[in-house]
Amino acid sequence: MQGREKRNMQFGIGERNFLVTLKPIIYNNKTQGIIISLKSMKDINKIIRDVTLININTTFEGIIGRSEKFLKVIEIAKKTSKADSTVLILGESGTGKELFARAIHNESKRKNKPFIAVNCAAIPESLLESELFGFEEGAFTGAKKGGKIGKFELANGGTLFLDEIGDMPLHLQVKLLRVLQEKCIERIGSNRQVSVDIRIIAATHKNLEDMVLKGEFRQDLYYRLNVIPIKIPPLRERRDDIKILMDYILNKFCIKFNKRIYGFDEDVYSAFLKYEWPGNVRELENVIEYLVNMYNECFITYDMLPEKLKGDNNAINTFNLKYHEKLLIKEALKKFNSRDEAAKALGIGRATLFRKIKEYDLD
């Protein structure tokens, strides 16, 4: 040891992992012995989770909505929480996919264990592997001293939520598939396998079936993830929930910003109901947060609204878009001998074409 203290070295005995510190005992300028300090990685991971507040208490009761379509989705998700199978949550951006994932976890047998969320689209491809699997000291240039715990190990015993799974690169899809099959991981720079007991909940706004057909997503991984699919409807398909959400979100931000705004004028409700909400509940929250910040009146009135919510052009444009889309698909099906050729000509995937045919009743 040459008289120097060595800290945060990782050491494994069987399936147990420890963080080791070696401190020399110096007497008369000579090393007379060594003090060895062992800390269980399990205990360290728990401290990390507690300090970073990884667990946020979200339940199904906290998910707002009463439309028939949305209540059916909640019912499926509640049943899912009682199982331990892999879940694939599908839905547009802003529909609340992570909210559902947290609720499933918090009503499962793993609720007292960690819930770890990773956004596969938000982390650069070069860093995603080390973020998920961790690495050993010296595994690559610039690797942190003492190595790093990956998200799989942090989630051990609990749930790992892989958001935007459709953005995971192919080489990592292979590694994820191996974890699902073998229930163990290897850190970068290590040849030692670490057992992990985790439930995977994945989510995406992309069409994974199309991606499989294009070779952009592994078919075997898709089947592994798609054990229990949950499709969250966009806000425009659950308009019965818009008023309830508006009142709930307004109250939330009034408390947060210490404002006294008592509600919305009726023409404001009408404008919100007509709007298409491409950003879904997240966009709805953003608009109301903006209004609460900008105004101090007792009620939100129509003239306060952002321009995009005024008028009914959104509904008209959406109707026209769907009408022309239907016509184009109908013409392509007549012109080409096969649906594969029609899909190629339209510039869409085969699965998307089949879905549109069903949607527009063109069989």
C-alpha positions as CSV (number, residue, x, y, z in Angstrom):
1,M,0.0,0.0,0.0
2,Q,3.0,2.3,0.4
3,G,1.5,4.1,3.3
4,R,-1.5,5.5,1.3
5,E,-5.1,5.1,2.1
6,K,-7.3,3.5,-0.6
7,R,-11.0,4.3,-0.5
8,N,-14.1,3.2,-2.3
9,M,-12.8,0.0,-3.9
10,Q,-15.5,-2.5,-4.8
11,F,-15.2,-6.1,-3.8
12,G,-17.6,-9.1,-4.2
13,I,-18.0,-12.3,-2.1
14,G,-20.4,-14.5,-3.9
15,E,-23.5,-12.4,-4.7
16,R,-22.7,-9.9,-1.9
17,N,-21.0,-6.6,-2.9
18,F,-19.0,-4.3,-0.6
19,L,-17.3,-1.0,-0.7
20,V,-13.8,-1.4,0.8
21,T,-11.5,1.2,2.4
22,L,-7.9,0.2,3.3
23,K,-6.1,2.4,5.8
24,P,-2.5,1.7,6.8
25,I,-1.4,1.8,10.4
26,I,1.9,3.8,10.5
27,Y,4.3,3.6,13.4
28,N,7.9,4.9,13.2
29,N,7.4,5.7,9.5
30,K,6.7,2.0,8.8
31,T,3.4,0.3,7.9
32,Q,2.6,-1.9,10.9
33,G,-0.8,-3.1,9.8
34,I,-4.0,-2.3,7.9
35,I,-7.5,-1.3,8.9
36,I,-10.0,-2.8,6.5
37,S,-13.5,-1.2,6.5
38,L,-16.3,-2.9,4.6
39,K,-19.7,-1.3,3.8
40,S,-22.4,-3.3,2.2
41,M,-23.4,-2.0,-1.2
42,K,-27.0,-2.9,-0.4
43,D,-26.9,-0.4,2.5
44,I,-25.2,2.3,0.4
45,N,-27.8,1.9,-2.3
46,K,-30.6,2.4,0.2
47,I,-28.9,5.6,1.5
48,I,-28.6,6.9,-2.1
49,R,-32.2,6.2,-2.8
50,D,-33.4,7.8,0.4
51,V,-31.3,11.0,0.0
52,T,-32.2,11.5,-3.7
53,L,-36.0,10.9,-3.0
54,I,-36.2,8.4,-5.8
55,N,-39.6,7.1,-4.5
56,I,-42.5,9.5,-5.1
57,N,-45.8,8.3,-3.6
58,T,-48.0,8.1,-6.7
59,T,-51.2,6.0,-6.6
60,F,-54.1,5.4,-9.0
61,E,-56.2,7.6,-6.7
62,G,-53.9,10.5,-7.7
63,I,-54.5,10.0,-11.4
64,I,-57.3,12.3,-12.5
65,G,-59.9,11.2,-15.0
66,R,-63.4,9.7,-15.2
67,S,-64.0,9.1,-18.9
68,E,-65.0,5.6,-19.8
69,K,-61.9,4.9,-21.9
70,F,-59.6,6.3,-19.3
71,L,-61.2,4.3,-16.4
72,K,-60.7,1.1,-18.4
73,V,-57.0,1.8,-18.7
74,I,-56.8,2.5,-15.0
75,E,-58.6,-0.8,-14.3
76,I,-56.0,-2.7,-16.5
77,A,-53.1,-1.0,-14.8
78,K,-54.5,-1.9,-11.3
79,K,-54.6,-5.5,-12.3
80,T,-51.1,-5.2,-13.7
81,S,-49.8,-4.0,-10.3
82,K,-50.8,-7.3,-8.7
83,A,-48.6,-9.2,-11.1
84,D,-44.9,-9.1,-11.6
85,S,-44.7,-9.3,-15.4
86,T,-43.0,-6.9,-17.7
87,V,-45.2,-3.9,-18.8
88,L,-45.1,-1.8,-21.9
89,I,-46.9,1.5,-21.6
90,L,-47.8,3.2,-24.9
91,G,-49.0,6.7,-25.4
92,E,-48.2,10.1,-26.9
93,S,-45.9,12.5,-25.1
94,G,-47.5,14.2,-22.1
95,T,-50.2,11.5,-21.5
96,G,-48.8,10.5,-18.1
97,K,-46.8,7.3,-18.9
98,E,-44.4,7.7,-15.9
99,L,-47.4,8.5,-13.6
100,F,-48.9,5.1,-14.5
101,A,-45.6,3.4,-14.0
102,R,-45.2,4.9,-10.6
103,A,-48.7,4.0,-9.6
104,I,-48.2,0.4,-10.7
105,H,-45.0,0.1,-8.7
106,N,-46.5,1.8,-5.6
107,E,-49.5,-0.7,-5.5
108,S,-47.3,-3.7,-6.2
109,K,-45.5,-6.1,-3.8
110,R,-42.4,-4.1,-4.6
111,K,-43.8,-0.8,-3.3
112,N,-41.3,-0.7,-0.4
113,K,-38.4,-1.1,-2.8
114,P,-36.9,1.5,-5.2
115,F,-38.5,2.9,-8.3
116,I,-35.8,4.0,-10.7
117,A,-36.7,6.0,-13.9
118,V,-34.4,6.3,-16.9
119,N,-35.3,8.4,-20.0
120,C,-33.5,6.6,-22.8
121,A,-34.0,9.6,-25.1
122,A,-32.6,12.2,-22.7
123,I,-29.2,10.5,-22.1
124,P,-26.6,10.5,-24.9
125,E,-26.0,7.1,-26.5
126,S,-22.4,7.1,-25.4
127,L,-23.4,7.4,-21.7
128,L,-26.6,5.3,-21.6
129,E,-24.8,2.0,-21.2
130,S,-22.7,3.2,-18.2
131,E,-25.8,4.8,-16.7
132,L,-27.7,1.6,-16.9
133,F,-25.0,-1.0,-16.1
134,G,-22.5,1.0,-14.1
135,F,-18.7,0.6,-14.5
136,E,-15.6,-0.4,-12.7
137,E,-12.8,2.0,-11.9
138,G,-10.5,2.4,-14.9
139,A,-13.0,0.8,-17.2
140,F,-12.5,3.6,-19.8
141,T,-10.7,6.9,-20.1
142,G,-12.2,9.3,-17.6
143,A,-14.0,6.7,-15.6
144,K,-14.8,7.9,-12.1
145,K,-12.5,6.7,-9.3
146,G,-14.1,3.8,-7.5
147,G,-16.5,3.1,-10.4
148,K,-20.2,3.8,-10.5
149,I,-23.4,1.9,-9.6
150,G,-25.7,1.5,-12.5
151,K,-29.5,1.9,-12.5
152,F,-30.1,-1.8,-12.7
153,E,-28.3,-2.3,-9.3
154,L,-30.0,0.7,-7.8
155,A,-33.4,-0.7,-8.7
156,N,-32.6,-4.1,-7.3
157,G,-35.7,-5.5,-5.6
158,G,-37.9,-2.8,-7.1
159,T,-38.9,-1.5,-10.5
160,L,-36.8,0.0,-13.3
161,F,-38.8,2.3,-15.6
162,L,-37.3,2.7,-19.0
163,D,-39.0,5.7,-20.6
164,E,-38.7,6.2,-24.4
165,I,-37.5,2.7,-24.9
166,G,-37.9,3.2,-28.6
167,D,-34.8,5.4,-28.5
168,M,-32.6,2.7,-27.0
169,P,-29.7,1.8,-29.5
170,L,-29.7,-1.7,-30.9
171,H,-26.5,-2.9,-29.1
172,L,-28.1,-2.0,-25.7
173,Q,-31.3,-3.7,-26.7
174,V,-29.2,-6.9,-26.9
175,K,-27.9,-6.3,-23.4
176,L,-31.3,-5.5,-22.0
177,L,-32.7,-8.7,-23.5
178,R,-30.0,-10.7,-21.7
179,V,-30.9,-9.1,-18.4
180,L,-34.5,-10.0,-18.9
181,Q,-33.5,-13.6,-19.7
182,E,-30.7,-14.2,-17.2
183,K,-31.6,-11.7,-14.3
184,C,-28.0,-10.6,-14.0
185,I,-25.8,-7.8,-15.2
186,E,-22.1,-7.1,-15.8
187,R,-20.7,-3.6,-15.1
188,I,-18.6,-2.1,-17.9
189,G,-15.0,-3.2,-17.3
190,S,-16.0,-6.2,-15.2
191,N,-16.4,-9.9,-15.9
192,R,-18.3,-10.6,-12.7
193,Q,-22.0,-11.1,-12.9
194,V,-24.3,-9.4,-10.4
195,S,-27.8,-10.9,-9.8
196,V,-30.7,-8.4,-10.0
197,D,-34.3,-8.9,-9.0
198,I,-36.2,-6.1,-10.8
199,R,-39.4,-5.6,-12.6
200,I,-39.1,-3.8,-16.0
201,I,-41.8,-1.2,-17.0
202,A,-41.0,0.3,-20.4
203,A,-42.8,3.1,-22.2
204,T,-42.7,4.8,-25.6
205,H,-44.6,7.2,-27.8
206,K,-43.3,5.4,-30.9
207,N,-44.8,2.5,-32.9
208,L,-42.5,-0.3,-31.9
209,E,-44.2,-2.7,-34.4
210,D,-43.2,-0.4,-37.3
211,M,-39.7,-0.1,-35.8
212,V,-39.5,-3.9,-35.7
213,L,-40.5,-4.2,-39.4
214,K,-37.9,-1.6,-40.3
215,G,-35.1,-3.3,-38.3
216,E,-34.9,-0.4,-35.8
217,F,-36.1,-2.4,-32.8
218,R,-35.3,-6.1,-31.9
219,Q,-38.3,-8.3,-32.4
220,D,-37.3,-10.7,-29.5
221,L,-37.0,-7.7,-27.1
222,Y,-40.4,-6.3,-28.3
223,Y,-42.1,-9.6,-27.4
224,R,-40.3,-9.7,-24.0
225,L,-41.4,-6.2,-23.2
226,N,-44.9,-6.4,-24.6
227,V,-46.2,-9.0,-22.1
228,I,-48.8,-6.6,-20.6
229,P,-49.5,-3.6,-23.0
230,I,-51.2,-0.5,-21.6
231,K,-52.3,2.2,-24.1
232,I,-53.0,5.6,-22.5
233,P,-55.5,7.6,-24.7
234,P,-54.5,11.1,-25.7
235,L,-56.4,14.0,-24.1
236,R,-58.4,14.7,-27.3
237,E,-59.9,11.2,-26.9
238,R,-61.0,11.8,-23.3
239,R,-62.5,15.3,-23.5
240,D,-64.9,14.5,-20.6
241,D,-61.8,14.8,-18.4
242,I,-60.7,18.2,-19.5
243,K,-62.9,20.2,-17.1
244,I,-62.0,18.1,-14.2
245,L,-58.3,18.4,-15.0
246,M,-58.6,22.1,-15.5
247,D,-60.1,22.6,-12.0
248,Y,-57.6,20.2,-10.4
249,I,-54.6,21.8,-12.0
250,L,-55.8,25.4,-11.3
251,N,-56.1,24.5,-7.6
252,K,-52.7,22.9,-7.6
253,F,-50.9,26.0,-9.0
254,C,-52.9,28.4,-6.9
255,I,-51.6,26.6,-3.8
256,K,-48.1,26.5,-5.2
257,F,-47.9,30.2,-6.1
258,N,-50.2,31.5,-3.3
259,K,-52.8,32.9,-5.7
260,R,-56.6,33.3,-5.3
261,I,-58.1,32.4,-8.6
262,Y,-61.5,30.7,-8.2
263,G,-62.2,29.2,-11.6
264,F,-62.7,29.7,-15.4
265,D,-65.3,31.5,-17.4
266,E,-67.6,29.3,-19.4
267,D,-66.2,30.4,-22.7
268,V,-62.7,29.4,-21.4
269,Y,-64.0,25.9,-20.8
270,S,-65.4,25.9,-24.3
271,A,-62.1,26.9,-25.8
272,F,-60.2,24.2,-23.9
273,L,-62.7,21.6,-25.0
274,K,-62.3,22.6,-28.7
275,Y,-58.5,22.6,-28.7
276,E,-56.7,19.4,-29.9
277,W,-54.0,19.3,-27.1
278,P,-51.1,17.8,-29.1
279,G,-49.0,18.0,-25.9
280,N,-51.8,16.3,-23.9
281,V,-52.0,16.7,-20.1
282,R,-48.5,18.2,-19.9
283,E,-49.5,21.0,-22.4
284,L,-52.7,21.6,-20.4
285,E,-50.7,21.9,-17.2
286,N,-48.2,24.3,-18.9
287,V,-51.1,26.6,-20.2
288,I,-52.7,26.8,-16.8
289,E,-49.4,27.4,-15.0
290,Y,-48.8,30.3,-17.4
291,L,-52.2,31.8,-16.7
292,V,-51.8,31.5,-12.9
293,N,-48.4,33.2,-13.2
294,M,-49.5,36.0,-15.4
295,Y,-52.9,37.1,-13.9
296,N,-54.3,37.9,-10.4
297,E,-58.0,38.2,-11.3
298,C,-60.6,36.1,-9.5
299,F,-61.5,34.2,-12.7
300,I,-59.6,33.2,-15.9
301,T,-61.4,34.9,-18.8
302,Y,-61.3,34.2,-22.6
303,D,-59.2,37.3,-23.4
304,M,-56.3,36.0,-21.1
305,L,-55.9,32.8,-23.2
306,P,-52.9,32.2,-25.5
307,E,-53.8,32.7,-29.2
308,K,-53.5,29.1,-30.0
309,L,-56.6,28.3,-27.8
310,K,-58.8,31.0,-29.4
311,G,-61.1,30.1,-32.3
312,D,-62.1,26.6,-33.6
313,N,-59.5,26.2,-36.4
314,N,-57.9,23.3,-34.6
315,A,-61.0,21.1,-34.8
316,I,-61.6,22.0,-38.5
317,N,-57.9,21.4,-39.4
318,T,-57.9,18.0,-37.7
319,F,-61.2,17.0,-39.5
320,N,-59.7,18.0,-42.9
321,L,-56.4,16.2,-42.2
322,K,-58.2,12.9,-41.4
323,Y,-60.5,13.3,-44.4
324,H,-57.6,13.7,-46.8
325,E,-55.6,11.0,-45.1
326,K,-58.5,8.6,-45.6
327,L,-58.8,9.5,-49.3
328,L,-55.0,9.0,-49.9
329,I,-55.1,5.5,-48.3
330,K,-58.2,4.6,-50.2
331,E,-56.5,5.6,-53.5
332,A,-53.3,3.8,-52.7
333,L,-55.1,0.5,-51.9
334,K,-56.9,0.8,-55.3
335,K,-53.7,1.6,-57.3
336,F,-51.3,-1.0,-55.8
337,N,-51.6,-4.8,-55.9
338,S,-50.5,-5.4,-52.3
339,R,-50.8,-3.5,-49.0
340,D,-47.0,-3.7,-48.7
341,E,-46.6,-1.7,-51.9
342,A,-49.3,0.8,-50.8
343,A,-47.6,1.3,-47.4
344,K,-44.3,1.9,-49.2
345,A,-45.8,4.4,-51.6
346,L,-47.5,6.3,-48.7
347,G,-44.2,6.4,-46.8
348,I,-45.6,4.6,-43.7
349,G,-45.0,1.2,-42.1
350,R,-47.1,-1.9,-42.8
351,A,-48.5,-2.0,-39.3
352,T,-49.4,1.7,-39.4
353,L,-51.3,1.1,-42.7
354,F,-53.2,-1.9,-41.2
355,R,-54.1,0.3,-38.2
356,K,-55.4,3.2,-40.5
357,I,-57.4,0.7,-42.6
358,K,-59.1,-0.5,-39.5
359,E,-59.6,3.1,-38.2
360,Y,-61.2,4.3,-41.4
361,D,-63.1,1.1,-42.0
362,L,-61.5,0.5,-45.4
363,D,-61.5,-3.3,-45.3
